[in-house]
Amino acid sequence: MPELPEVEVVRRGLDRWVTGRTIASAVVLHPRAVRRHAEGPADFAGRLAGRTMAAPRRRGKYLWIPLDSGETLLAHLGMSGQLLVGEPERPREKHLRVRVSFADSATGGFDLRFVDQRTFGHLMVTEETAGVAGTPVPAPIAHIAADPLEDAFDDEAFYRALRRRHTGIKRALLDQSLISGVGNIYADEALWRARLHWARPTETLTRPEVRRVLDGVREVMTAALAVGGTSFDSLYVNVNGESGYFDRSLDAYGRRDEPCRRCGTPIRRDVFMNRSSFSCPKCQPRPRRARY
């Protein structure tokens, strides 16, 4: 599933192509794409028609585009969702779910398409409200924590929350109510940089160790953003359909039995929450009391 860097890449691309443009119409081609919009596809399309889009915003793995109606278009990409811009006359994508045409599309302006092969992503029009960090966010994600690249993120509050949780550090990093935007890939990469095992109990972490974790998260996400995010297949792309290539720079994730770039020890793969967790046995020794 796309994590913060991949979603931010999409947000930056949308900013160039949709900010300030007026929607002429929206067509829902698959109702599952707007299943979270309780009033249904027709209402979804009606709330978008005639509305002007402001600059897209993001928190964690969610992005949204404020509308001049006071509502906002909220998007979650799921496992395979893509927001693509292009010539309105281009061929229809096989898994096209929603198409948004703009008032200038007939005179050469690009349209916006939501393409989703697995239909786990979704779009909805909703109200904004105050989020947990005090900044306005769409109401359905008001409970989502600030992400580590936001000014609103409180490092000290995160440390105190970890000490109260009594869980493993990787499980905590994946908890979107504690820190948003971190998924399986960047959790492994950050912990490799911090030299901490993924099952280290959170209540045993010191402030310097938590600082290393947050530094690792921010460093790896910033590096991923610089090269368009991590794309393991053609499903993770920017608004122009281009893949990122941070997967070439991964230090831990997906590198089972390959030498650690720091010490040469083969990277280990463990089963974690029905997924995989990758770490260096030497640089990230398993704690005596592990929490899974």
N, C-alpha and C positions, 0 to 999 in steps of 0.2 A: 504494500500500500504506500502511495506517495507520502513522504514526511514533509516537515516544514520547508526544507530547501526546494523541493520539487514544486510545492504549492506556491512558494514565493516567486519562483521563476515564472509560473503561469500568471500570477498577479501582476508582475512587472510588465509582462507582455500585454496583458489586457489594458493596463493603464495607457499604453500608447494608442491602442486601437478603439477603445470604447468611451473613454472619458469625454464628457460633453456632447455625446451623440444622442439623438432622439430615436427611440424605437418606433418603427412603423407597425410591426406586427410580430407576434410570436406564435409558432406552430408546434404543438406537442405531438410527436409521432409515435411515442410509446408511453402509456400512462404510468408505468413503473418509474420513469425518470422524475416524475413530480408526485410520487406517492406520499411524501411528507407534507405536501400542500393539501391540507384537509378539505378545502373547498373544491378540489378537482381541477382537471386540465383546462376547462373553459375559463374558470375564474383566474387561474394562473396566467393564461394568455391575456385576459382582459385587464389585469392589473399592470401588465407591462406595456400594453399598447399606448402610445403617446407620451410615455415617460422618458425623461432625460437622465442619463447615467452620470454619476459623479465618479471620482477616482476610486478604483477598487481598493479594498482593505483586506487584511488577513489577521487571523489569530490561530496559531498552531497549524493544524491541517485543514482549517476552514477558510474560505475566502468569500467575500460578499461585495456587491456593488450597490451603494446607496442610490436611491431614486429621488427625483424631485417631488414625489408624492409624500415623502416622509417615511416610506417603507424601504425595504432593501431586498435585493436578489441574493439569496444565500446559496452557495454551492459547496458540495462535498464530493470529491472525485472518486471516493471508494477505491476499488482495486484497479479499475481500468478506465475511469472517466477522463475525457479530454475536452477542453474548451479550445476550439480552433477558430481562427479567423482566415478569411480568404475571399477570392472572387465569388460573387453570388452565382455565377454561371458554372462553377466547377461541378464535377460529378458528385452525386449524392453518396456520402460514405455508407458503407454496409450497415454500420451500427449507429446511424444517426438517430438521436432520440428527441432533440429539441432544436429548432432553428429560429434565430432571432434576426429579423431584417430591420435595417435602419432607414430613416427617412431619405438618406443620401445613397442608399444601395443601388437605386435605379440609375444613378449618375456616376457610378464607379466606386462607391464606397463598399468596403468589405462587409460581409455578414458574420455572425457569430453562431457557432454550432456546438452543441453538446453531444459528443459521441461517446458511447459507453458499451463496450462489448459484453461485459458481465452484468451490467445493470445493477451494480451495488452502490453506485453513486446516486446523487439526487440533487434537484434544484427546488427551491421554494421561494415565494415572496412572503415576507414577514415583517413585523415591527422590530425596531431597535429598542434596547433597554440598557440599563447600567450593568456592566459585567462585574466579575469578582474583583477586578483591579480598578474599578471606577470609571473605565472608559466605555463609550457606547459600543455595544455589540448586538447582533441579532438575538432576539429573545430565546430561541431554542438552544443557543450555546452560551447563555449567561453564566452557566456553572463551570465553563472551561477556564482553567488557570491561564494566566499570562504566559507567553512563551519566552524563552531565554534571550531572544533578541529584542524584546520590547523594553522600553524604558520603565514600564510599569512592573517589571519582574523584580521581586524583592529577594535577594540572595539570603539574607538573614532569616526571613520567614520560611524560606525553603529548607534551610538547615534545621530550624526548629521543628518543622513538620516531619522531616525525615526521622529525627530523633524520637518522635512520638509514634511512628508507624509500625515498628517491629516487623519488618519485611525485608526482602532482599533488595539491594540497591537497583538492580535492573528492573525488577517489577515496579519499583517506585518511579523510575524514569519513564515507564510506559503508562503511568497513571495520569491521565489528562486533567484530573482535578488538582494535581500537584504541580505539574509542569506540562505545558502543551507543546505539541509539534514533534516530540521525540518518539521514534518508532524503533523497531528491532535493529535496523542497520546502524543508525547513528548512536543508539545506546551502546552497542558493542564497540563502535569506534571510539566513543568518548571514554569508556571504561578502560580500553587498551591504552589510551593516552594518559589516563589518570593512574594506571598500574593497579587497578582494583578489580577483584574478581566479581562477577555478576551476582553471586550469592552472598556477598558480604552483608551482614545484618545492618540495617540502617541505624539502629540505636547505638551501634559501636563507632559510627563515623565521627571523626573530629572535624572542626571547622576547616582546617587546612585541607583535609581530604575532600570535603564537599566542595571547597573552592577549586580543587583540581578537577573534580567531575564537571563542574559548571564551565570551567575554562576549556575542558576537553569538548564539551557539547558545543560551545560557541565557536571554538576553533574549527572543528570538523564541519559544522554547518556553514560557516563563512567560506571555507575552502570549497565546499560542494556548490555553493551558490555561484562562485566565480567561474565554474565550468558547466553550469546548467543543471546541476543535480545529478542523481544517480539513476541510470536507466539500464535495467537488465534485459529489457525487451522493448518492442516497438510501442507498448502501451503507455509508457511514461514519457511524454513529450511536452514541449512548450507550445505556445499558441500557433506557431508556424509549422508544427509537426516534427520538430527536430528533437533528437534525443540528447540528454546530457551524458557526460562521460566521466563522472567522478568515480565510477566503479573501478576504473584503472588505478585509482589512488587509495583504495581501501587497504587498511592495515590488518584488520582482523576478520571482518564479516566475509563469509564465503571462501576463506583461505585455508580450509581444513588440510592439515598435513603439509602445508607450505611453510617455509621457514619464517619465523618472526623477524620483521625488518629491524628489530632492535637487538635481539640476542641470538637469533638463529634457531631457537627451539621450534619444533613443528607446532603449528596452531592446532588447538583442540576444539572439537565440536561436541557440545552437550545438547541434549533434548531439554527444551525450556518452553513451558506453556504451549505444547503441541507445535512448537517451532524449533528453531536452532539458536544456540548461543555459541559464539566463537571467542576464544581467549587464548592467551599464551600461558602455559602451565608454569613457566619460570617467572615471567614479569608480573603475572597476576595469580599468585598462589591461592589455592582454595582455602577459605578460612576453616578453622577447626569446627566452628559452629555455623553451618551454612543455613541460609533461609532461601527456600525455593518458591 
